[in-house]
Amino acid sequence: MRRLDIDMAYLTRVMTRMLRTPSPTGFTDAIVGLVCEELTALGLHVELTRRGAIRANLQGQQQSPDRAVIAHVDTLGAMVKSLKDNGRLEIVPIGTWSSRFAEGARCTVFSGHGGRYRGTILPLKASGHVYNTEVDTMPVSWDHVELRLDERVSSRADLMRLPIYVGDIIAIDTGVDATENGFVNSRHLDDKAGVACLLAATKAIIESDVRLPVDCHILLTISEEIGTGASHVLHGDVAEMVSIDNGTLAPGQNTAEFGATICMMDQSGPFDWHLSNGLCELAREFSIPFARDVFKYYRSDSASALEAGNDIRTALICFGLDASHGYERVHLDSLEAVANLIAVYMQSPPVLARQQIGSTPVAGE
């Protein structure tokens, strides 16, 4: 095993390209095509599941049992709930996010007939010159926002003539902005930053020509934001799976803003003890900055994989993300640390080869 060089220019480029490609859950064909293109360019054979999730494989010396590293390409978004008499749209969220972060967002409505319409999500009372202080006292909820289209519409009939349909998908503009000192601000860094880390780690493995001990499946899911991501994508011979997702930066949390974070437990329960601590040991051995954390209101692809009945060990590696599910921020140092840890993990012996039966301490010892 050795620490590999991560091509950060590649990671940044592919992340930015993904951030500029709309992919709310249920509308992921474009991002799936983009990621398949990147994997194919790296020389990997790509397979799509019936639902459109992505599978690729890095061949190892042992084919089965093997491992998987997984991230998700779908993002938060919204959907048209009804056409309003004033020519605006009632909307509901796709995924779990607050309307507080939707207010003022620019967006695109993808109509069922193939049209694209630009607009802005606004509070029902948006003009201070009309509503004065009522603008500041409106409740924060999806019932109190609406979508204003940049079209000549002032009635439900006008909307139907475009046409706009109930159930049309709404993609939120990311507003990606990178600073010279390494910060990236954007919506939907969760989990496109994680996908970029996985692609960069895969590129490093391929270009270094290292021999992996076991096959490592590269998996990209398309419905993590609604809780079903990894329920259908796993190969039957996968014994251990590491998810890549965001770590929460907030008071009371221990997530590393400029390193990798290994989540020891989320709302679904503890992650596998041996796999998680093995990742910690790899980070220490290869001088990869990291922290451990516990998340209360959080679940990932690992949860849906286990709930689907898969008999696997799971762990979660996170990049440090501020304002998750809002207007998010990450630092490139954190993404580099995650990519490095994934590349080292891919080279490491599987858990069963490292684990000594009976090594877990019992109570009182």
Protein Blocks (a to p, Z undefined) as FASTA:
>chain_A
ZZddddfklmmmmmmmmmmpccbehiamlmmmmmmmmmmmnopacdddfkopacdddddf
bfbdcddddddfbdcddddfbdcfkopacdddedjddfklmgopacddddfkopacdddd
ddfblbfklnmmmmmmgccdfklgccdddbddfbfklmmmmpccehiacdddfkiacdfk
opacdehklamlmmmmmmmmmmmmmmnopacfbdcdddddfklmnopmmmmmpcfklfbd
cddddddddehiacdfkbccddfbdfkopcdfklmmmmmmmmmmnopacdddddfbbcdf
klmmmmnopacdddddddddehihiacdddfklmmmmmmmmmmmmmpccfklmpcghkac
cehZZ
